[in-house]
């Protein structure tokens, strides 16, 4: 059920001013915007759809989610509206004149930023960081492009639940959903993009001070034979060091090796971590339309995705290459009228070749 509250009605615990009967109503998590189309009905419900009004509707997260209308357009056939999470009201409601969460966890920082407001935040980020906010609205402080923004200082992934923002280390869960594809990619309802430009199947590991692996100097992925060509790269692991390259007594965070044999073992272990992180598998993006596939034989293979939530892990089986990999729900479109997922995009972002053309990769901080 989709209800509407006129702008001056803020009693969202009670029933709304009307129940809407829209033709379409969808939430796209790529923009966090709701798009609604409603006909000109004889009861005049459409007339309530105005800027500033609030929609209460079901989403993949929960029922009774509040979205404020920010744009409307009236035509001869009806009205279209765009709405955003009611938490976005905080951009106008909350000005942080001088807030300084210092050496705080994610939860402690959110508590400071939302103190004394009707908004709140939850976070499972245990790492501590520090940020200063002067004359910044709450939305800027949380997700702005400033270096001080919460998502830049503490990291995390963001979701909105009415007046609460959720910023966790990682959203979603692994519910065992499986998506298999091979040579016969469906013509309709599924679009699959594979990108091997960041693929690595042979690593030349390099420790601190340019130390290299004995022998051939490289480690091959178990999947190297699955591809027609070798994809090689140098990876630097500066935390792996020979004892003679370590000065002082502070070795916290370092892997200190007494001799070359120990260094070889440590570098091989580092390469194994890279294979576990799927650097030897292509980046895959799969766009699935549940509507287009619902009446096809392919539907059984993707039906689990109807229950997908943002950030969920999906097990992807590439039958053509003979490999399995894990991907995540990057975004989804939720049909608020039918109360189910309409389409879902899973995978990792496509590799930006222009931004990294070097054959040497700083692997310690960021893997796919």
DAZIFEN-V530956 format. One line per field, one symbol per residue. ss: DSSP state (H for helix, E for strand, C for the rest). A space follows every 50 residues. Layout:
BEGIN
ss: ???
END
This chain:
BEGIN
ss: CEEEECCCCCCCCCCCCEEECCCEEEEECCCCEEEEEEECCCCCHHHHCC CCCEEEECCCCCCCEEEEEEEEEECCCEEEEEEEEHHHHHHHHCEECCEC CCCECHHHHHHHHHCCCCCEEECCCCCCECCCECCEEHHHHHHCCCCCCH HHHCCCEEEEECCEEEEECCCCCEEEEEEEECCCCCCCCEEEEEECCCCC CEEEEEEHHHCECCCCCCEECCCHHHCCCCCEEEEEECCEEEHHHCCCCC CCCCEEECCHHHHHHHHHHHHHHHHHCCCCCCEEEEEEEHHHHCCCCCHH HHHHHHHCCCCCEEEEEECCCCEEEEEEEEEEEEECCCCEEEEEEEECCC CCHHHCCCCEEECCCCCC
END
